[in-house]
Amino acid sequence: MTTSISTRIHNFAAGPAVLPVSVLEQIQRDLLALPGVGMSILEISHRSKTFEAILAKADADIRALAGIPPNYKVLFLQGGASTQFSMVPMNILAPGATADYIDSGSWAEKAAKEAKKVGNVSIVASTKGDNYARIPRQSELKLTRGAAYVHMTSNNTIEGTEFKELPEVGDAPLVNDTSSDMFSRPIDIAKHALVYAGAQKNMGPAGVTIVIIREDLLQRSQKTLPTMLNYAVHAENNSLYNTPPVFSIYAVGLVMQWLRDQGGLAAIARVNERKAAALYAEIDRTGFYRGTAQKDSRSLMNVTFRLATEELESKFVKEATAAGLDGLKGHRAVGGMRASIYNAFPEAGVGALVSFMQEFERKNG
């Protein structure tokens, strides 16, 4: 049975998140048999010419969208960003060296915790004392001279904050977990040594993790590392050392083409800014709703807000869900509400939420 678009609800979930309808429709059309292949993408060999072409195009489109310099490798890995919390220090934190971590949110804290299992870690700034309601200021960073790298989390999914500018880290390699805002706006890859992101927010479905790494860092990957956790091995084998997540890479490729069709990262950023501005304007309009992130740190991807009581919040979530606005309950660690409005989330969905919020306030204010 074909499900019509009219039956789709608005999906505000933090991830796996909404995908472009046109991408879903193409997947649906091609799922039984890829054109000219006679097999489903779920069935084809990862060693086939067909998949090699899919992988090459996804790589090329990612490079084109982000303007990735030629001395960087794009890797398609598995295990999510959480595996990168370990792979980053295992590969690029040498024994005796120190890695600097900027603690800007719950996932940044988890990344530092995993790195501490591998080597020396210095927390160079933290806003945990402010309930992660803001991004650390440049003046707060106490960087280590000669640090192996500096790790940041560009967007904090749970708390709804984002870096507006990259921190200045001197000569230290900058490592950036961009899982929840990758390709939502232009990114200067050349200012990074390594960028990683789970695909399931802005880039595709769950199952593949994108790692963009400067080639000189591959020399740090020691042969004593477990093979599957070695960046150099994956780079040498073009992400095909073992069976990669074929379907997820195929879907990422479709989303990258969709992004290019939208006009690229600068164009999608303008849409994202418009969506977030409309929602924050409603949050700030009367005080009935209260944004939890400080205004100069507010995320364009994850909009977090609260009501006067938890009872009212529960009522809001229940009635919103019944109205076809799903996934608005905040993360269990912080409560409240969270509207995740990633690239593929439609502007009409933001409008529907704003209208619901106004009506809910009228009834309960």
N, C-alpha and C positions, 0 to 999 in steps of 0.2 A: 504494500500500500504506500502510495506517495503522500508524504505529509506536506501540506501547503504551508507557505510562509506565514499565513495568517494565524496559524496555530502556535507559532513560536512566541515564547514569553521573553521578557527582558531579563537577561542574565547578568547580574551584578557581582557574580562570584569572583573571588580573588585568584582563582586558578585551580584546575584547568578552567580556562576562561572562554568567552565568546570568540567565535571565529567568523570571518566574513561569510555572508550567506552565499555569495558567488563561488567561494572556495568549496563550501560544503556541497553545493550543487554540482560542481565539477567532479568532486570525489564520488558523489552519488552516481553520476553518469558513467564514470570510468572504473568503478569498483569491480564490476563483474569481469571486465576485460579492458585493459589499456588499449587505446586505438593502435592498430597495426601490430599488436603483440599477441592478443588472444588469451592472455592470462591476467589475473588480478594483480594489482600492486602488492597484495598480501601474499602472492605466490611466487613472484619472480625471484630469480637468484640475485644475490648481491654482487656476484661476479659477472653478471650479464652486461652486454653493451647498453641495454636499455637503462639499467640502474646507474651505470657509470655516467651516462648522459644526464640523468636526473640529478645525480650528485654534483656533477660539474656545473650545471646550470644554477643550482642552489648556491654553490660557492661563488660563482660569478656575480649573481644578483646581490648576495650579501656584500661582496666587495664593492660593487657599484653603488649600492645604497649608502654605505658608510664611508666611501672613499678610502678604502683600506690600502695602505702603501704595500708595494710588492714584497717587502721584507717581513711580512707577517703571514702566518699560517692560519687557516680557518679549519678547526677540527670539529667533527660531529661525534660527540661522545654520549655515554649513557650514565645513569646514576644521579641525574639532577644536580642542581647547584650544591646540594649537601655533600656530594662526593668531591666536588671542587674544594670545599672547605679543607679537605685532607690532601687532595692532589697538589694544590698550590704550594703548601709548605714542603710536602714530600719532594717536589721537583725543584723548587727554586730557593729554599731556605737551607743554606749550607750549615754544616755543624759548626757551632761557635758563633755564628752570626745571629743577628736579631731582626725579627720582622715587626714592623709597626702596624698597629691596627687602630682604626678610628671606630669607636663604639657609638654608632648613631641609632641603633635599634635592636630589636630582638634577634634578627637574623645576623646582623653584624656581630653581636655577642656570641652567637653560636659558632660563627666562623672563627673567631678568636679562640674559643674554647677548644675547637678541634686542632687548631694550629699549635696550641700549647702542648698537645700530645706528641708533637713532632720536634719542636725546638723552642728557642727563646722567643718570647713574644712580649712586646711593650704596648700597653694601651695608651696611646698618645693623646687621646681626648675621649671623653664620654659625656653623654647627656642623660645617662640613666637616672641621675638624681632629679632630673626634670621630667621623669616618666617618658623620656624620648620624644618630648613634644616639639623639639627643635633640632636642627642640624648644628653640630659643633662649629664654632667660628674659627677662622684661620688663626686668630691670635691665641686660641686655646691649644693649638697643636704643639706638643712637646716632642718634636721629631728626634730620632736617634741618628747621630752622625754615622754614615756608612751603613745604614740599614739595608738589609737584603732586598726589601721591598716595603711599600706602604699599601695597606689594604683598606679599601673603602666599600661601602654599599650605597650605590647612587640613589636608590629609592627604597624607603622602608615600608614594606607592604602592610605590616600590621598596624603601625602607628600613623601612617599617612603623611610622611615627610619625605622631602627629596633635596638633594644638593642642587642648588641653582647654578653653581660654578664648580669646576674641579678645584680641589685644594692644591695649593702650591707645596710641592714636596721636594724641591731641589733636584738633585741628580738621582734620587732613589727611583727605582722602577715603580710605577703606579699600577696596582692591581685593582680591578673594579668588578664587583658583583652587580651586574645590571639586570638581574633576573626580571624585575617587575617594571622596568622602564626602557629596556633595550628596544631601539628603533622606534620609540615614541616621539623622538626629537633628534636633531642632528647630534652626532657624537664625533669628537676629535680623537680618532684612534691613535694618531701619532703621539699624543700626549700620554698614552697608556703603554705599558709593557705587556699587559695581559687583561683581557676582558672576558667575562664568562656570564652565561645566562641560561637558565632553564627555559625551554621554548614556550611553555604553556601559558604565558601571559599575553605576549604581543606577537610571537613569531610562529606559532603553530600549536599542535597538540602536545600533550605530555609524552615523554619517551626519549627525547633527544636534548642534549645540552650543547650549546654552541660555545666554543672556546676560540678566541682570537689571540694569538700569542706571537710576540716578536721573536724572530728566528734566533737571535743571539741567546735568548733565555733557554732554548732547547739544549744548549751545551751543559746546562746545570743538571739535567736529568741523568742521574747515575744508573749504570747498568744493573746495579744491585736492587733497584726498585722492582716491585712486582710488575710484570709486563703490562698488564691492563691498566696500571696506574702511572704509566710512563708517557709523558707528553711526546718525547722524541720518537718513541715507537709508533704512536698514532700518526705523528707528522710524516714519518718515513713511509708509512703504509697508506697514506691518503685516507685516513679514517676507516680503512678496510682491513685492519689486522684480523678482526673477527667479524662475525655477522653484525652489522650495524642495525639500528632501528629503521629499517627500510621504509615502512609506511610513514613514520613521523618525519623523516627527511623529505620524502615526496610531498607531504602536506606543507612543510616549511617552505619548500620551493614554490608551491602555489601561493602561499601567503606573501612571499617576497615579490613574486610577479604582481600580485594585487597591490602591494605597497608602491611598486614602481608605477603602476597604472594610476594610482592616486596622486602622483606627482613627486614621490620621494619623501624623505624625512622632514624637510622644511614644511612641505604642504600638510603632512599628517600632524605635525606639531601645531599648526595653526588651528586645525580642527580640535585637537585635544585641549588646547588653551581655551577655546570657545566653550566646549562642553564643561570643563572644570569651572570656568568663570560663572556660568549660569547656575551651577549647583552651589558654589560657595556664596553667590549673591543671595540665594534663597536661605541658606543657613544663617547668614548675617542679617537678614532683613528685619527681624523683630526681636530676636533673643529667645524665641521659643525653642529653637535648635541652637546647639553650642558646638562649634568646631573644636576639636581636641588638639590639632596641631597649631603652633604659632604661625601667624599669617605669612611671615617671610620664609617659612619652611614648608608650606603646604604642597602636597603632592598633586600632580595633575592626573595621576593614575588611580590612587586610592584615597577617596574622600571620606574622612572619619568624622563622626559627629555623635552627640548625645542629646538626650532629653532630660527633663527634670528628675524623673524617677525611673528605676529599672522596670517597674510595672508598666509605665507608659511606653517604654522602649519595646517591651515584649508585645504590647498591643500593636505598636507601629509595625514591627516585623511581621506579625501574624496577618494584619490587614493588608500590608503591602504584598505579601506572598499571594494572598487570595486575589489581589488585583493584577496578578501577572508580573510583579516586580520581585524577582527571586534573588536570593543570595545576599541580602542586605544586613544580616546579623553580623556584628563585629567579631573579630577573632576572640576565641575563648579566653585569651590571656588579658584582654583589655576591655571586653564588653562593648556596649554601645552599638552603633551602626557603622557600616563601611560600604560605600558604593565604589566598586572597582570599574572604572570606565576606560578600559584599554582601547587600543587603536580601532578594533573592529566593533566596539560598542557604538550603536547608532545615536546620533543627536536626538532623534525622536524619543529614544529611551530616556535620555536625560530630561527632556520635556515632560514625559509621562511621570517621572519621579517628582519633578518640581510641582506639577499639578496635584499629585497625590499628597505631597507635603503640605501644600496650601490648604487642601481640603481637610487633612488630618488636624492641622492647627485650628482651623475654623471650628471643628467639632470638639476639640479637646483643650483648646487654649483658654 
